[in-house]
Amino acid sequence: MQALSATYSIADKAPVRAAEAPPLPGHPQRPLLVRHNEVAQRSPASLEGRAILIHAIAHIEFNAINLALDAIWRFDGMPRDYYLDWLRVAAEEAQHFNLLRAHLRTLGRDYGDYPAHQGLWTMCEKTEHDVLARMALVPRTMEARGLDATPLIQRKLRQVGAPDALAAADILDVILREEVGHVAIGNHWYRWLCLQSHLDPQEHYPSLVQQYQAPRLKPPFNETARRQAGFSEAELQWLLQN
């Protein structure tokens, strides 16, 4: 294992450490990675448009596997339950990816057939030296956005009414239900880390958003799912007002 260097301390506890890592662990030769504004966007009204949409979601889930595993090995000195939580998340993200890839294959497509972007992984790289920022800005910010977007995507797919569109919407039901739990884990460890450092979670979050230039989240928000994932009413109000 590569040498570790201390980069984050929690009160008087042992330092949490971050290791040097390859920028794209486990990344296959395909898909071609492009800028976010270069990714094809088509209406789910066509089969090709639905394939592009499902491919984009599959790529998010693929990255989410690596995000969970990165959270395990990169940060040393966390409680045992932290590592068990993220190991479970990695396993569930892998199941999500497999469901979506299998669905793509029923459409005559496969993962890697379309270009993809690395927006989610970019925030992982930005927060590689700070576990508190990682918990704040990856699971409870970037991944929580999926809680908001998924019902809108499902609505469009069900409006299409084609058998493959309805099957895709059903797969997203499974993913949405489990993603609530993943965001809840991020919320839990973010608050735990804030407590260790004597920080107010709600007051500290906006400063992290600014420091790491996190994307500004826009409504509509899935308030029900966010409450289930552990967001407080005050946090929801902040989202709506900012």
N, C-alpha and C positions, 0 to 999 in steps of 0.2 A: 504494500500500500504506500502511496506517496506521502511524503512528510506533510504534517499539518502545521498551520500557523495560527496562533490565537488572534481573533479579530473581534470578539464580542464577549463582554462579561456581564453576568447577571448578579448584581449586588455583590455579596461576599462569596458566592458560589464559584465552582470551577468554571473557567472560561469556556464558552461555546466556540468551537473552532471551525474554520472553513478551509477546505482543501482546494488545490488547483485542479481544474477539471477540463477535459476537452469541451469545446463550446457546444457541440451537438452530439451528445452521447447516444449511441444506438441508432443514429440516423441512417436510413438506407439511401441508396443512390437516387431513388425516386420517392416522392415527387420533387420536381424542380421547385426550388424556393425562390420566390419573387417578393417584391414589395407589396404591401397590403392593397394598394390601389391598382395593382396589375393583375389581381386575381379575377378570373372570370365570374361574372354575376348574371345569372339568367333566372327567369321566372320558373317557379315549380310547376307551372301549367304544362310544360313540355317534359318529356322523359329525360332529355338531355339536361334540362335545367334542374330536374330533381336529382340526377346523378351528380351534377356539380355541387349541389347543396349538401347531399349526403357525404360526398367526398370531403368537403370543407369541415363538416362536423367530425368525421372520422379522423381528420388530421388534428383537430383540437384534442380529441380523446387520446390519440397517439402521443402528443406532447404531454398530456396530463399524466400518462404513465411515468414518463421521465421526470416530470415535475415532482411527483410524489416520491420517487426513488431518490431524486436529488436532495429533497428535504431530509431524507433519512441519513444519507452518508455524508453530506456536506457539513452538517451542524452537530458537533460533539457536545456532550455534557448535558443533554436534555433528559427528562425523566423517561423511564422505560416505556410508559404508555404512549409517549409521543411517537416513538419508532413503530410501535404496534399499530397505532392509528394510521400512520402514513403507509405502512405496508399493506393494510387492508384497502386503503384508497387505491394504491397501485394495482392491486388485484382486481378491484371493481372497474377501474378505468380500462384495464386490459379486456375485461368482458364486454364493456361498451364498444371498444374498438372492434372486437371480433364480431359483435352483432351488426355493426354498421358495414364492416367489410363484407360479411356474408350477404347482406342486403345488396350492396353494390354489385356483387357477382351475379345476383339474380337479374340485374339490369344489363348484364354483359360488360360491365366495367370492373375495375379493381383499384385498390389504393395505389396511388402513384400515377394514375392516368392523367391527372390534371395538376397544374401548378398549385402551390400552397404558400402561405406566408407564415412568418414566425413571430407574430405579435405577442403571443402568450409566452414564448420562450425568452423574448427580449426582456420582459420584466423579471424573469428568473435570473437572467444574467446581471441585471441592475442590482438585485438584492442578494447577490451571492456572498456578501460579507456581513450580512445582518439578518439573523433569523427572525427578529421582531418585524422588520420591514417585509421580509418574505411572507410571513403569516398575514400581515396586514394587506399586502398588495397583490398577492397571487391568489390564494383561495378565496379570501373575503372581498376581493375587488374584481380581478379579471375573471375568475371562475364563477363568482356570484352573478356576473353579467349573464351567464347562461341560464340562470333561474328566470331572468326577465325575458330573454329572447326565445326560449323554447316554446312556451305556449303560443306565441305569435306564429312561429314556424309551423307548429302543429295545426293551427287554425287554417293556414293557407293550404297545407297538405290535405286536410279533410275536405276543404272546399273543392279541391280538384276531384276527389272521389275515386280516382283510379285505384285498382287493387294494390299496386306497389306504393302509392302515396299513402294509403290507409295503413299499410304494413309499416311504413317508415314512421308514421305518427305514433303507432303503438310502441315501436322501439324507443321512441323519445319519451314515452310515458315511463318506461323502466329507468332510462337515464336520468330524467328529471327527479324522480323519487330518490335515487341514490346520490345525486349531486347535492341535494339538500343536506344530506349527512356529511358530505365532503366539506361543504362550506361551513357547516356547524363545527367541524374539527378545526378548521382554520380560525374561526371565531374563538373557540375555546382556548387554543394555544396563544393566540394574539393577546387575549385578556390575561392569561397566566403570565406571559412575559412582561406585560405592562405592570402587573402586580409586583413581580420580582424587582422591577426597576422603579417602583413608586411613581408610575405614570398613570394618568387618567386615560383610559382607552379612547373615549370619545374625543377628548381635547387633543390627544396626540395624533390621531389619525389624519386630520387635515394637513398637519406639518409634514407627514410622510408622503402624502399625495403630492405636495408641492416639491419636496426635496427630490423625489424620484420621478417626477413628471409623469405620474400615473394618468391614464386617460380619464377625462371628465365623463362621468356616467350621466346618461340622460334618461328621462322617463319615456315610456311607462315602466314602472317597477312592479315586479311580482311580490307585492307586499305580504301575501299569505305565505309564500315559500320562504321569503326572507325572515319572517317572524319564526317560522319553523326551524330555520337555520341559526337562530339565536341573535338576530339583530334587534336592538331595543327600539322602542317607539321614538326616542330622541334621535337615534341614528337614522331611522327612516325619514324623519322630518328634515334632518340635515341634507340627506340625499335629494329630497324634493325641493329644497330651497337653494341648492347649489348646483 
